[in-house]
């Protein structure tokens, strides 16, 4: 038997009845590799959990008619009555489309034909005061802002060239990007 083969005998050759003995530095390397592998495997799970936690419902689709499309997290989603509306949902109505969304504070958004809306956020603070922000990129939307006993709500409709804010009212906001210059109308 060679000198090298003799030195290997019993130190890790399972065919010769030996068992593997690792130096402390080798053990640390194996532990670090296992930890990193575990992190790689758990990262997608944590990322998915974070996206689900951020997908808080801010309201529901009450009714819709005609051509109404929803884009959620860059994916097309079929619109159904009663479905949750999630932060940053983007709704588009076609030439014959109409959509009514009821927010968690019972305020409502009525989106008319040929319109595009993003529901940015709605939070209801301690005491029931609501803070709502939506973005109207084109078309017309009627907003009916619900007042609670918790205080005056904050309700903002952002367009590419203005912000319309209401404290408690029923109003229409329209943004027409083809007007020169683009106009916002609050009725």
C-alpha positions as CSV (number, residue, x, y, z in Angstrom):
1,X,0.0,0.0,0.0
2,X,1.3,3.4,-0.8
3,X,2.2,5.9,1.8
4,X,-0.6,8.3,0.6
5,X,-3.2,5.5,0.6
6,X,-2.1,4.6,4.1
7,X,-2.6,8.2,5.3
8,X,-6.1,8.2,3.9
9,X,-7.1,5.0,5.6
10,X,-9.8,5.5,8.2
11,X,-10.1,9.2,7.6
12,X,-12.9,9.3,5.2
13,X,-13.0,6.3,3.0
14,X,-16.3,4.7,3.9
15,X,-15.4,1.6,1.9
16,X,-12.6,0.9,4.4
17,X,-14.8,1.4,7.5
18,X,-13.6,4.9,8.2
19,X,-15.7,7.9,8.9
20,X,-15.2,11.5,7.7
21,X,-13.4,13.8,10.1
22,X,-13.5,17.4,9.2
23,X,-11.3,20.2,10.3
24,X,-13.1,23.0,12.2
25,X,-12.6,25.3,9.2
26,X,-14.2,22.8,6.9
27,X,-17.1,22.4,9.2
28,X,-17.6,26.2,9.2
29,X,-17.6,26.2,5.4
30,X,-20.2,23.5,5.2
31,X,-22.4,25.3,7.8
32,X,-22.1,28.6,5.9
33,X,-23.0,26.9,2.6
34,X,-26.1,25.4,4.3
35,X,-27.1,28.7,5.7
36,X,-26.7,30.5,2.4
37,X,-28.7,27.7,0.7
38,X,-31.5,28.1,3.3
39,X,-31.5,31.9,2.8
40,X,-31.8,31.4,-1.0
41,X,-34.7,29.0,-0.6
42,X,-36.5,31.1,2.0
43,X,-36.1,34.5,0.2
44,X,-38.9,33.9,-2.4
45,X,-41.2,32.8,0.4
46,X,-40.5,36.0,2.4
47,X,-40.9,38.1,-0.7
48,X,-44.3,36.5,-1.5
49,X,-45.4,37.0,2.1
50,X,-44.5,40.7,1.9
51,X,-46.4,41.2,-1.3
52,X,-49.5,39.5,0.2
53,X,-49.2,41.7,3.3
54,X,-49.1,44.8,1.0
55,X,-52.1,43.6,-1.0
56,X,-54.6,45.1,1.4
57,X,-58.1,45.5,0.1
58,X,-59.3,49.2,0.0
59,X,-62.8,48.4,-1.3
60,X,-64.9,46.3,-3.6
61,X,-66.2,46.4,-7.2
62,X,-69.9,47.1,-6.7
63,X,-71.1,46.9,-10.3
64,X,-69.6,47.1,-13.8
65,X,-70.9,47.1,-17.3
66,X,-69.4,46.9,-20.8
67,X,-65.7,46.9,-21.4
68,X,-63.9,47.2,-18.0
69,X,-60.3,46.0,-17.5
70,X,-58.1,45.6,-14.4
71,X,-54.4,45.5,-14.2
72,X,-53.0,44.3,-10.9
73,X,-49.3,44.0,-10.3
74,X,-48.7,44.2,-14.1
75,X,-51.1,41.3,-14.8
76,X,-54.6,41.4,-16.4
77,X,-57.2,40.3,-14.0
78,X,-60.9,39.6,-14.9
79,X,-63.3,42.1,-13.2
80,X,-66.1,40.6,-11.2
81,X,-68.8,42.2,-9.1
82,X,-67.9,41.9,-5.4
83,X,-64.2,41.4,-6.0
84,X,-61.7,43.2,-3.7
85,X,-60.0,46.3,-4.9
86,X,-56.3,46.3,-3.9
87,X,-54.0,49.3,-3.5
88,X,-52.5,50.4,-6.9
89,X,-55.2,48.5,-9.0
90,X,-55.5,50.2,-12.4
91,X,-59.0,50.2,-14.0
92,X,-59.7,51.1,-17.6
93,X,-63.1,51.5,-19.1
94,X,-63.7,51.2,-22.8
95,X,-66.1,53.3,-24.9
96,X,-69.1,51.4,-23.5
97,X,-67.6,50.7,-20.0
98,X,-68.9,51.8,-16.6
99,X,-67.5,50.8,-13.1
100,X,-68.6,51.5,-9.5
101,X,-66.2,50.9,-6.7
102,X,-67.3,51.2,-3.0
103,X,-64.3,51.9,-0.8
104,X,-63.9,50.6,2.8
105,X,-65.2,53.9,4.3
106,X,-68.3,53.6,2.1
107,X,-67.2,56.4,-0.3
108,X,-67.8,55.5,-3.9
109,X,-66.0,56.0,-7.2
110,X,-68.2,55.9,-10.4
111,X,-65.9,55.6,-13.4
112,X,-67.5,56.6,-16.8
113,X,-66.6,55.3,-20.3
114,X,-63.1,55.8,-21.8
115,X,-61.5,56.4,-18.4
116,X,-58.4,55.2,-16.6
117,X,-58.1,55.2,-12.8
118,X,-55.6,53.9,-10.2
119,X,-56.8,53.4,-6.7
120,X,-53.6,54.5,-4.9
121,X,-54.6,54.1,-1.2
122,X,-57.2,54.4,1.4
123,X,-56.5,54.2,5.1
124,X,-58.9,54.5,8.0
125,X,-57.2,56.0,11.0
126,X,-58.1,55.7,14.7
127,X,-61.5,57.2,15.3
128,X,-62.7,56.3,11.8
129,X,-61.3,59.2,9.7
130,X,-60.5,58.1,6.2
131,X,-57.7,59.2,3.9
132,X,-58.1,58.4,0.2
133,X,-56.0,59.0,-2.8
134,X,-56.8,58.0,-6.4
135,X,-55.3,58.9,-9.7
136,X,-57.4,59.7,-12.8
137,X,-55.3,59.5,-16.0
138,X,-58.1,60.1,-18.4
139,X,-61.9,60.3,-18.5
140,X,-64.5,61.3,-16.0
141,X,-65.2,60.0,-12.5
142,X,-67.9,60.8,-9.9
143,X,-66.8,60.7,-6.3
144,X,-69.2,60.5,-3.4
145,X,-67.2,61.0,-0.3
146,X,-68.7,59.4,2.9
147,X,-68.5,61.3,6.1
148,X,-68.3,59.4,9.4
149,X,-68.6,60.5,13.0
150,X,-64.8,60.0,13.3
151,X,-64.1,63.3,11.5
152,X,-63.7,65.0,8.2
153,X,-62.2,62.6,5.6
154,X,-59.3,63.5,3.3
155,X,-60.1,62.6,-0.3
156,X,-57.8,63.5,-3.2
157,X,-58.1,62.9,-6.9
158,X,-54.7,63.3,-8.7
159,X,-54.5,63.9,-12.4
160,X,-51.3,64.5,-14.5
161,X,-51.7,68.3,-14.1
162,X,-53.7,68.9,-10.9
163,X,-55.0,67.6,-7.6
164,X,-58.7,67.9,-6.6
165,X,-59.4,67.5,-2.9
166,X,-62.7,67.2,-1.1
167,X,-63.6,66.9,2.5
168,X,-67.2,65.7,2.1
169,X,-69.2,66.1,-1.1
170,X,-70.4,64.6,-4.3
171,X,-68.3,65.8,-7.3
172,X,-67.2,64.9,-10.8
173,X,-63.6,65.1,-11.9
174,X,-62.6,64.9,-15.5
175,X,-59.2,64.9,-17.2
176,X,-58.9,65.1,-20.9
177,X,-55.3,64.6,-22.1
178,X,-56.1,65.5,-25.7
179,X,-57.2,69.0,-24.8
180,X,-54.5,71.6,-25.4
181,X,-53.5,72.3,-22.7
182,X,-54.9,69.3,-20.8
183,X,-57.8,70.3,-18.5
184,X,-59.2,69.2,-15.3
185,X,-62.9,69.9,-14.5
186,X,-64.5,69.5,-11.2
187,X,-68.3,69.9,-11.3
